[in-house]
């Protein structure tokens, strides 16, 4: 258990942050308290994970002196914590839901046919931008065509190369906030449903 010796100092900082929000935002406290509390609990959950991470890894099967990835152990081999007490029904742990990725996506579509313009503010990414499961803007270009709002890439979108020999199937998750940014028609945007954790969605497709 993580000890909070400085709990009074933490409480004081939280109240100061709340006062700052109340003074400098156009929202009432009942409108912004949920996101703030969410961040606090997210940080708490992460801290709790770090406190038990070593014991989890220590109990994972070893291969070549290295622990297998948690994802593979938990979601492929189904050796998650407490799996000994969970029934497997039709290859799925009891209480889990078996679904297809399309049902867990809010939007799936190819990008646009851009109008390239080096003076424009719009950015369009292409297949060259997706390499080794990472995104780079080194090969992106400027374009001036108006983009439908749902085809502007958002944080958490998974971008998939959809044509071309040697490039087909390359995947990367967009984990940034860039205005007026889209992809061309050779790339598919796959967006997670609001009830699906963004990073899990990216791992499933990646």
Phi, psi and omega in degrees: 000135180282129181270137181249076180296331184258037185299324181293320178294321178296317179299320180296319179294322178296317179294322178298317178297320179296318178297320179295317178298316182295324183279330190244006178240163180266012184252148173283161184300327180286353178264332182251356185290328181295312176300321180295314178296324178299317179296320180297314181290328176296317178295320178297315180298319180295319178297320178296320178299314180299328183289337181245359184304313184299320181290327177293310181298323181297333182263003178281148175301144183256148175217119181063028178083001182237141177288140176294157180297143180302319182300313182295319180295316187279317192254347176255308179272352177059034176257060179274164180304126180085011183296337181297337185254011182247131177285142175257116182244117181054046177069013181232131178300141179303131182097346177271162179246130176264125184212174175253156187298330180298328180282347178256012180245141178266343183199129174223121183196151170292163178281205186255166167268106190282160170250100186292135180203111185295345180263356184281164180268340181289148179241134177234127178266151180234187184296331180293340181284348183250107182216136175054039179062023178230159178251141174225143177267007182300329183253004178288157181231163176274145179210154187248358183290140177293134185250129174304139183308323183285350177259006169278124186294144182237161177303126179101344178299143174257127182254130188233122174295127190243003177214168170095136177285127180090342179245339181302128176095352176295139187227143172207147178262137181275109183239056183212174175234102181232124181287149175054041182246133180218189177232160178275180189287357177270359182236138178258136174264125176239118188248131182290149172296153184297341180267002181254126178304131186303313186287329175293318179301314179296324180290324180295321181274337184272000000 
